[in-house]
Amino acid sequence: MQKIVRRTIAAAAWIIIWQLVAMIIHNKILLAGPIDTVAALVSLSKTPSFWGSVWQTTGRILLGFFLGSVIGIILAYIAHEKSWVEDFLRPLVSALKSVPVASFVILLLIWFGSSNISIIICAMVVFPILYLNTLEGLKSTDVKLLEMAKVFRMPGGRRLRYIYLPQLSPFFKSAFKLAIGMSFKSGIAAEVIGQPLNTIGNGLYLSKIYLETADLFAWTIVVVLISFVCEKIITKVIDIL
């Protein structure tokens, strides 16, 4: 309860500071305050296009997140078992970690168009995060436990449940927390550049075109809330496993 109170006070303090700065600047184009932002959010939420954009963007980003996670985990297991696979994938993983998202977005726009670009970008961003964390977790697994499982002929499913998952759990938790935030950042950025219709990225771009700073902040709050909820759900699932 004390932690909740402290966090609530901190959040309220920043909101008050935000409102005071907005009042001092007194220019809604340069900086819209929290009151104007909430009003814009309420106004946007009354339109069908708002909810369509939220569902489309969220669905595509989560699909890309899922694909990148599955591919990263599977390839990490293969790389752990076959060292030549790890060596083969190392340049690709390094490139995906280092190359700016904008470069990939422009290239993918040329190849595939804008409709599903956020799915591909999210998968590309998530893959190296899950791959590297899973590989590190597998390498840190207690060798003695694996030898014991081999001696007692423990089935693969029980070995996964009682040896690998406990070892991988902290790696998965940190990886998924980072990956879900990066998914929304990169996915929205891809939409802003690619401009697929009825998406959050398109809404952000239109806010910039029409100098609607309150709408810009409102869309941003929506992204932060969706990312926060998804992170909490994923963390709870990992804790249950």
Backbone hydrogen bonds in HBPLUS format (Angstrom, degrees):
<---DONOR---> <-ACCEPTOR-->    atom                        ^
c    i                          cat <-CA-CA->   ^        H-A-AA   ^      H-
h    n   atom  resd res      DA  || num        DHA   H-A  angle D-A-AA Bond
n    s   type  num  typ     dist DA aas  dist angle  dist       angle   num
A0005-VAL N   A0001-MET O   2.93 MM   4  6.21 159.4  1.97 150.7 156.3     1
A0006-ARG N   A0002-GLN O   2.91 MM   4  6.13 163.3  1.93 150.7 154.9     2
A0007-ARG N   A0003-LYS O   2.96 MM   4  6.16 163.4  1.99 149.9 154.4     3
A0008-THR N   A0004-ILE O   2.87 MM   4  6.03 153.1  1.94 146.7 154.7     4
A0009-ILE N   A0005-VAL O   2.90 MM   4  6.12 159.7  1.94 151.4 156.6     5
A0010-ALA N   A0006-ARG O   2.96 MM   4  6.16 159.5  2.00 148.0 153.9     6
A0011-ALA N   A0007-ARG O   2.92 MM   4  6.11 163.5  1.95 147.8 152.1     7
A0012-ALA N   A0008-THR O   2.89 MM   4  6.06 160.8  1.93 148.5 154.2     8
A0013-ALA N   A0009-ILE O   2.86 MM   4  6.03 151.1  1.94 146.4 154.5     9
A0014-TRP N   A0010-ALA O   3.10 MM   4  6.41 155.8  2.16 149.3 154.5    10
A0015-ILE N   A0011-ALA O   3.03 MM   4  6.30 151.9  2.12 146.5 154.7    11
A0016-ILE N   A0012-ALA O   2.95 MM   4  6.19 155.9  2.01 147.7 153.9    12
A0017-ILE N   A0013-ALA O   2.97 MM   4  6.24 158.1  2.01 146.6 152.8    13
A0018-TRP N   A0014-TRP O   2.85 MM   4  6.04 158.3  1.89 144.9 151.2    14
A0019-GLN N   A0015-ILE O   2.94 MM   4  6.21 159.3  1.99 148.4 153.3    15
A0020-LEU N   A0016-ILE O   2.89 MM   4  6.13 158.5  1.93 151.3 157.3    16
A0021-VAL N   A0017-ILE O   2.91 MM   4  6.13 163.9  1.94 155.0 158.9    17
A0022-ALA N   A0018-TRP O   2.97 MM   4  6.17 158.8  2.02 147.8 154.1    18
A0023-MET N   A0019-GLN O   2.92 MM   4  6.14 148.8  2.01 144.5 153.0    19
A0024-ILE N   A0020-LEU O   2.92 MM   4  6.19 149.9  2.01 146.5 154.9    20
A0025-ILE N   A0021-VAL O   2.90 MM   4  6.16 166.1  1.92 155.3 158.5    21
A0026-HIS N   A0022-ALA O   2.82 MM   4  5.81 154.0  1.88 139.3 148.0    22
A0031-LEU N   A0027-ASN O   2.97 MM   4  6.19 174.0  1.98 163.9 165.8    23
A0037-THR N   A0033-GLY O   2.94 MM   4  6.16 152.5  2.01 149.1 158.0    24
A0038-VAL N   A0034-PRO O   2.91 MM   4  6.04 161.4  1.94 146.6 150.4    25
A0039-ALA N   A0035-ILE O   3.01 MM   4  6.24 159.7  2.05 146.8 152.8    26
A0040-ALA N   A0036-ASP O   2.90 MM   4  6.12 153.5  1.97 144.2 151.5    27
A0041-LEU N   A0037-THR O   2.85 MM   4  6.11 152.0  1.93 147.3 155.6    28
A0042-VAL N   A0038-VAL O   2.90 MM   4  6.15 158.6  1.95 152.5 157.4    29
A0043-SER N   A0039-ALA O   2.98 MM   4  6.18 157.3  2.04 144.6 151.1    30
A0044-LEU N   A0040-ALA O   2.86 MM   4  6.07 160.0  1.90 149.5 154.8    31
A0045-SER N   A0041-LEU O   2.92 MM   4  6.04 155.6  1.98 145.8 152.7    32
A0046-LYS N   A0043-SER O   3.32 MM   3  5.54 153.2  2.40 102.4 110.0    33
A0047-THR N   A0044-LEU O   3.03 MM   3  5.65 167.8  2.05 120.8 124.2    34
A0050-PHE N   A0047-THR O   3.21 MM   3  5.55 137.4  2.40 105.5 115.8    35
A0052-GLY N   A0048-PRO O   3.05 MM   4  6.31 158.4  2.10 151.9 158.7    36
A0053-SER N   A0049-SER O   2.89 MM   4  6.02 154.2  1.96 143.7 150.1    37
A0054-VAL N   A0050-PHE O   2.97 MM   4  6.26 157.9  2.02 149.1 155.4    38
A0055-TRP N   A0051-TRP O   2.96 MM   4  6.12 168.1  1.98 151.3 153.9    39
A0056-GLN N   A0052-GLY O   2.96 MM   4  6.05 163.4  1.99 147.2 152.4    40
A0057-THR N   A0053-SER O   2.97 MM   4  6.01 171.4  1.98 151.1 154.0    41
A0058-THR N   A0054-VAL O   2.95 MM   4  5.93 164.6  1.98 147.8 152.9    42
A0059-GLY N   A0055-TRP O   2.90 MM   4  5.84 162.1  1.93 145.1 150.7    43
A0060-ARG N   A0056-GLN O   3.04 MM   4  6.17 163.6  2.07 148.9 153.3    44
A0061-ILE N   A0057-THR O   2.94 MM   4  6.08 165.2  1.97 153.9 158.3    45
A0062-LEU N   A0058-THR O   2.93 MM   4  6.01 165.4  1.95 151.4 155.7    46
A0063-LEU N   A0059-GLY O   2.97 MM   4  6.05 148.9  2.07 141.1 149.9    47
A0064-GLY N   A0060-ARG O   2.97 MM   4  6.21 161.5  2.00 148.5 153.1    48
A0065-PHE N   A0061-ILE O   2.82 MM   4  6.05 154.2  1.89 147.1 155.3    49
A0066-PHE N   A0062-LEU O   2.86 MM   4  6.02 156.7  1.92 144.1 149.9    50
A0067-LEU N   A0063-LEU O   2.93 MM   4  6.18 166.5  1.95 153.2 156.6    51
A0068-GLY N   A0064-GLY O   2.92 MM   4  6.02 169.4  1.93 151.3 154.6    52
A0069-SER N   A0065-PHE O   2.96 MM   4  6.03 152.7  2.03 143.4 151.1    53
A0070-VAL N   A0066-PHE O   2.95 MM   4  6.12 170.0  1.96 155.6 157.8    54
A0071-ILE N   A0067-LEU O   2.98 MM   4  6.10 172.5  1.99 155.5 158.0    55
A0072-GLY N   A0068-GLY O   2.94 MM   4  5.89 156.5  2.00 138.8 146.2    56
A0073-ILE N   A0069-SER O   2.92 MM   4  6.07 162.1  1.95 152.9 157.0    57
A0074-ILE N   A0070-VAL O   2.97 MM   4  6.10 169.0  1.98 154.1 157.5    58
A0075-LEU N   A0071-ILE O   2.95 MM   4  6.00 169.0  1.96 151.0 154.6    59
A0076-ALA N   A0072-GLY O   2.95 MM   4  5.95 142.8  2.09 136.5 147.0    60
A0077-TYR N   A0073-ILE O   3.05 MM   4  6.31 154.0  2.12 146.6 152.4    61
A0078-ILE N   A0074-ILE O   3.04 MM   4  6.38 160.8  2.08 150.1 155.5    62
A0079-ALA N   A0075-LEU O   2.82 MM   4  5.95 158.8  1.86 144.5 150.9    63
A0080-HIS N   A0076-ALA O   2.88 MM   4  6.05 143.1  2.02 140.4 150.5    64
A0081-GLU N   A0077-TYR O   3.06 MM   4  6.34 145.7  2.18 143.1 151.8    65
A0081-GLU N   A0078-ILE O   3.13 MM   3  5.14 121.2  2.49  93.6 108.0    66
A0082-LYS N   A0078-ILE O   2.77 MM   4  5.95 150.2  1.86 151.3 160.7    67
A0085-VAL N   A0082-LYS O   3.04 MM   3  5.54 139.5  2.21 111.2 121.7    68
A0087-ASP N   A0083-SER O   3.08 MM   4  6.46 157.9  2.13 150.0 155.6    69
A0088-PHE N   A0084-TRP O   2.91 MM   4  6.05 149.1  2.01 137.7 146.6    70
A0089-LEU N   A0085-VAL O   2.90 MM   4  6.09 152.9  1.98 150.2 156.5    71
A0090-ARG N   A0086-GLU O   3.06 MM   4  6.04 130.2  2.32 141.8 153.6    72
A0093-VAL N   A0089-LEU O   2.93 MM   4  6.13 168.4  1.95 168.2 171.6    73
A0094-SER N   A0090-ARG O   3.00 MM   4  6.13 163.4  2.03 152.5 157.2    74
A0095-ALA N   A0091-PRO O   2.95 MM   4  6.11 152.7  2.03 143.7 151.0    75
A0096-LEU N   A0092-LEU O   2.94 MM   4  6.22 162.7  1.97 154.5 158.7    76
A0097-LYS N   A0093-VAL O   3.00 MM   4  6.17 145.9  2.12 145.6 154.7    77
A0098-SER N   A0094-SER O   3.09 MM   4  6.17 141.9  2.24 140.5 149.8    78
A0098-SER N   A0095-ALA O   3.18 MM   3  5.19 124.8  2.50  94.6 108.4    79
A0099-VAL N   A0095-ALA O   2.88 MM   4  5.73 173.8  1.89 159.0 160.5    80
A0103-SER N   A0100-PRO O   3.13 MM   3  5.53 130.7  2.39 105.4 116.8    81
A0105-VAL N   A0101-VAL O   2.88 MM   4  6.14 160.5  1.91 156.7 163.2    82
A0106-ILE N   A0102-ALA O   3.03 MM   4  6.20 167.3  2.05 151.1 152.9    83
A0107-LEU N   A0103-SER O   3.15 MM   4  6.33 163.5  2.18 146.8 151.5    84
A0108-LEU N   A0104-PHE O   2.80 MM   4  5.97 163.4  1.83 156.3 161.0    85
A0109-LEU N   A0105-VAL O   2.85 MM   4  6.03 146.1  1.97 147.9 157.4    86
A0110-ILE N   A0106-ILE O   3.23 MM   4  6.52 148.2  2.34 141.8 148.8    87
A0111-TRP N   A0107-LEU O   3.14 MM   4  6.48 150.3  2.23 142.7 151.1    88
A0112-PHE N   A0108-LEU O   2.71 MM   4  5.66 172.7  1.72 157.5 159.5    89
A0113-GLY N   A0109-LEU O   3.14 MM   4  4.43 140.5  2.30 108.5 117.7    90
A0119-ILE N   A0116-ASN O   3.23 MM   3  5.57 131.5  2.48 104.0 115.5    91
A0121-ILE N   A0117-ILE O   2.99 MM   4  6.20 168.4  2.01 156.1 159.7    92
A0122-CYS N   A0118-SER O   2.97 MM   4  5.93 164.1  2.00 142.3 147.1    93
A0123-ALA N   A0119-ILE O   3.08 MM   4  6.25 160.9  2.12 146.4 151.8    94
A0124-MET N   A0120-ILE O   2.97 MM   4  6.19 154.9  2.03 148.6 155.6    95
A0125-VAL N   A0121-ILE O   2.94 MM   4  6.19 146.2  2.05 148.8 158.2    96
A0126-VAL N   A0122-CYS O   2.87 MM   4  6.00 162.3  1.90 154.5 159.3    97
A0127-PHE N   A0123-ALA O   2.98 MM   4  5.86 158.2  2.03 145.1 150.8    98
A0129-ILE N   A0126-VAL O   3.09 MM   3  5.38 118.0  2.50 106.8 122.3    99
A0130-LEU N   A0126-VAL O   3.06 MM   4  6.31 168.1  2.08 169.5 172.4   100
A0131-TYR N   A0127-PHE O   2.84 MM   4  5.87 158.8  1.88 156.3 163.6   101
A0132-LEU N   A0128-PRO O   2.99 MM   4  5.88 172.0  2.00 142.7 145.3   102
A0133-ASN N   A0129-ILE O   3.18 MM   4  6.21 163.6  2.21 143.3 148.4   103
A0134-THR N   A0130-LEU O   2.92 MM   4  5.78 158.9  1.97 142.2 148.8   104
A0135-LEU N   A0131-TYR O   2.93 MM   4  6.00 161.4  1.97 148.2 154.1   105
A0136-GLU N   A0132-LEU O   2.97 MM   4  6.09 156.6  2.03 142.4 148.9   106
A0137-GLY N   A0133-ASN O   2.92 MM   4  6.10 152.8  2.00 142.4 150.1   107
A0138-LEU N   A0134-THR O   2.87 MM   4  6.12 156.5  1.93 152.2 158.2   108
A0139-LYS N   A0135-LEU O   2.99 MM   4  6.18 154.8  2.05 145.5 152.4   109
A0140-SER N   A0136-GLU O   3.09 MM   4  6.26 135.4  2.30 138.4 149.5   110
A0141-THR N   A0138-LEU O   3.26 MM   3  5.29 161.4  2.30 102.1 107.6   111
A0146-LEU N   A0142-ASP O   3.31 MM   4  6.69 156.4  2.37 146.6 152.8   112
A0147-GLU N   A0143-VAL O   2.89 MM   4  6.19 153.2  1.97 150.3 158.1   113
A0148-MET N   A0144-LYS O   2.92 MM   4  6.12 154.4  1.98 143.6 150.7   114
A0149-ALA N   A0145-LEU O   2.91 MM   4  6.16 157.3  1.96 147.4 153.6   115
A0150-LYS N   A0146-LEU O   2.97 MM   4  6.19 148.5  2.07 141.9 150.4   116
A0151-VAL N   A0147-GLU O   2.91 MM   4  6.17 156.2  1.97 149.0 155.2   117
A0152-PHE N   A0148-MET O   2.98 MM   4  6.19 165.2  2.00 155.6 158.6   118
A0154-MET N   A0149-ALA O   2.83 MM   5  5.01 170.2  1.84 151.2 154.0   119
A0153-ARG N   A0150-LYS O   3.23 MM   3  4.90 156.1  2.29  95.4 101.5   120
A0159-ARG N   A0155-PRO O   2.93 MM   4  6.15 154.1  2.00 154.5 163.1   121
A0160-LEU N   A0156-GLY O   2.92 MM   4  6.11 151.6  2.00 144.0 151.2   122
A0161-ARG N   A0157-GLY O   2.96 MM   4  6.20 157.2  2.02 143.4 149.9   123
A0162-TYR N   A0158-ARG O   2.87 MM   4  5.87 166.9  1.89 150.6 153.6   124
A0163-ILE N   A0159-ARG O   2.98 MM   4  5.33 141.3  2.13 132.4 139.6   125
A0164-TYR N   A0159-ARG O   3.15 MM   5  6.61 160.2  2.19 151.2 157.3   126
A0165-LEU N   A0160-LEU O   2.93 MM   5  5.97 162.5  1.97 162.0 164.7   127
A0168-LEU N   A0164-TYR O   2.78 MM   4  5.96 150.7  1.87 155.4 165.4   128
A0169-SER N   A0165-LEU O   2.81 MM   4  5.67 136.2  2.01 150.8 159.7   129
A0171-PHE N   A0168-LEU O   2.99 MM   3  5.23 115.7  2.42 106.0 122.5   130
A0172-PHE N   A0168-LEU O   2.76 MM   4  5.95 161.5  1.79 165.3 171.8   131
A0173-LYS N   A0169-SER O   2.91 MM   4  6.07 161.7  1.94 154.0 158.9   132
A0174-SER N   A0170-PRO O   3.20 MM   4  6.34 169.9  2.21 144.2 146.1   133
A0175-ALA N   A0171-PHE O   2.95 MM   4  6.01 156.3  2.00 144.7 152.5   134
A0176-PHE N   A0172-PHE O   2.75 MM   4  5.82 170.3  1.76 157.9 160.1   135
A0177-LYS N   A0173-LYS O   3.08 MM   4  6.14 157.8  2.13 143.4 149.7   136
A0178-LEU N   A0174-SER O   3.13 MM   4  6.26 161.5  2.17 143.5 148.2   137
A0179-ALA N   A0175-ALA O   2.78 MM   4  5.88 159.8  1.82 149.4 156.5   138
A0180-ILE N   A0176-PHE O   2.91 MM   4  5.89 162.8  1.94 149.4 151.9   139
A0182-MET N   A0178-LEU O   3.02 MM   4  6.21 163.0  2.05 151.6 156.9   140
A0183-SER N   A0179-ALA O   2.78 MM   4  5.88 143.4  1.91 143.2 153.7   141
A0184-PHE N   A0180-ILE O   3.26 MM   4  6.53 160.8  2.30 145.4 147.5   142
A0185-LYS N   A0181-GLY O   3.05 MM   4  6.30 161.1  2.09 149.1 155.0   143
A0186-SER N   A0182-MET O   2.86 MM   4  5.91 173.1  1.87 151.1 153.5   144
A0187-GLY N   A0183-SER O   2.75 MM   4  5.68 156.5  1.81 145.6 153.9   145
A0188-ILE N   A0184-PHE O   2.99 MM   4  5.83 164.6  2.02 139.7 144.2   146
A0189-ALA N   A0185-LYS O   3.05 MM   4  6.14 156.7  2.11 141.4 148.7   147
A0190-ALA N   A0186-SER O   2.87 MM   4  6.05 153.0  1.94 146.1 153.3   148
A0191-GLU N   A0187-GLY O   3.06 MM   4  6.34 148.6  2.16 141.4 149.8   149
A0192-VAL N   A0188-ILE O   2.88 MM   4  6.18 152.7  1.95 151.3 158.9   150
A0193-ILE N   A0189-ALA O   3.09 MM   4  6.35 153.7  2.16 146.7 152.9   151
A0194-GLY N   A0190-ALA O   2.76 MM   4  5.85 167.6  1.78 151.2 155.6   152
A0195-GLN N   A0191-GLU O   2.67 MM   4  5.16 149.0  1.76 137.1 144.6   153
A0203-GLY N   A0199-THR O   3.07 MM   4  6.42 150.7  2.16 142.6 150.9   154
A0203-GLY N   A0200-ILE O   3.02 MM   3  4.91 112.8  2.49  91.7 108.3   155
A0204-LEU N   A0200-ILE O   2.85 MM   4  6.20 154.2  1.91 155.2 162.1   156
A0205-TYR N   A0201-GLY O   3.01 MM   4  6.22 155.8  2.07 142.9 149.6   157
A0206-LEU N   A0202-ASN O   2.95 MM   4  6.19 158.8  1.99 149.1 154.4   158
A0207-SER N   A0203-GLY O   3.02 MM   4  6.20 149.9  2.11 142.3 150.6   159
A0208-LYS N   A0204-LEU O   3.08 MM   4  6.39 148.1  2.18 143.6 151.7   160
A0209-ILE N   A0205-TYR O   2.93 MM   4  6.25 155.2  1.99 148.8 156.0   161
A0210-TYR N   A0206-LEU O   2.97 MM   4  6.12 165.8  1.99 152.5 155.0   162
A0212-GLU N   A0207-SER O   2.81 MM   5  4.79 151.5  1.89 145.7 150.5   163
A0211-LEU N   A0208-LYS O   3.29 MM   3  4.96 159.3  2.34  96.1 101.8   164
A0216-LEU N   A0212-GLU O   3.04 MM   4  6.37 152.4  2.12 147.4 155.9   165
A0217-PHE N   A0213-THR O   2.96 MM   4  6.27 158.6  2.01 152.4 156.3   166
A0218-ALA N   A0214-ALA O   2.88 MM   4  6.10 149.7  1.97 142.3 151.9   167
A0219-TRP N   A0215-ASP O   2.89 MM   4  6.16 164.0  1.92 155.8 157.8   168
A0220-THR N   A0216-LEU O   3.06 MM   4  6.25 153.7  2.14 141.2 149.1   169
A0221-ILE N   A0217-PHE O   2.87 MM   4  6.14 154.3  1.94 149.4 155.3   170
A0222-VAL N   A0218-ALA O   3.10 MM   4  6.39 154.4  2.16 146.3 153.2   171
A0223-VAL N   A0219-TRP O   3.05 MM   4  6.39 157.0  2.11 149.7 155.0   172
A0224-VAL N   A0220-THR O   2.98 MM   4  6.27 162.2  2.01 152.8 157.4   173
A0225-LEU N   A0221-ILE O   2.92 MM   4  6.11 162.3  1.96 153.1 157.5   174
A0226-ILE N   A0222-VAL O   2.98 MM   4  6.18 165.7  2.00 153.6 157.3   175
A0227-SER N   A0223-VAL O   2.96 MM   4  6.08 165.7  1.98 152.0 156.4   176
A0228-PHE N   A0224-VAL O   2.91 MM   4  6.04 154.7  1.97 145.5 152.8   177
A0229-VAL N   A0225-LEU O   2.95 MM   4  6.17 164.6  1.97 153.2 156.4   178
A0230-CYS N   A0226-ILE O   2.98 MM   4  6.15 167.5  2.00 153.0 156.7   179
A0231-GLU N   A0227-SER O   2.96 MM   4  6.10 155.5  2.02 145.1 151.9   180
A0232-LYS N   A0228-PHE O   3.04 MM   4  6.29 158.3  2.09 149.4 154.7   181
A0233-ILE N   A0229-VAL O   2.99 MM   4  6.24 159.9  2.04 153.1 158.5   182
A0234-ILE N   A0230-CYS O   3.00 MM   4  6.17 166.9  2.02 151.9 155.2   183
A0235-THR N   A0231-GLU O   2.96 MM   4  6.11 157.6  2.01 147.0 153.5   184
A0236-LYS N   A0232-LYS O   3.00 MM   4  6.19 156.6  2.05 146.8 152.5   185
A0237-VAL N   A0233-ILE O   3.01 MM   4  6.28 156.2  2.07 149.1 155.7   186
A0238-ILE N   A0234-ILE O   3.02 MM   4  6.29 158.1  2.07 149.5 154.9   187
A0239-ASP N   A0235-THR O   2.99 MM   4  6.23 154.7  2.05 146.0 153.2   188
A0240-ILE N   A0236-LYS O   2.95 MM   4  6.22 149.9  2.04 147.2 155.0   189
A0241-LEU N   A0237-VAL O   3.03 MM   4  6.32 155.6  2.09 147.6 154.0   190
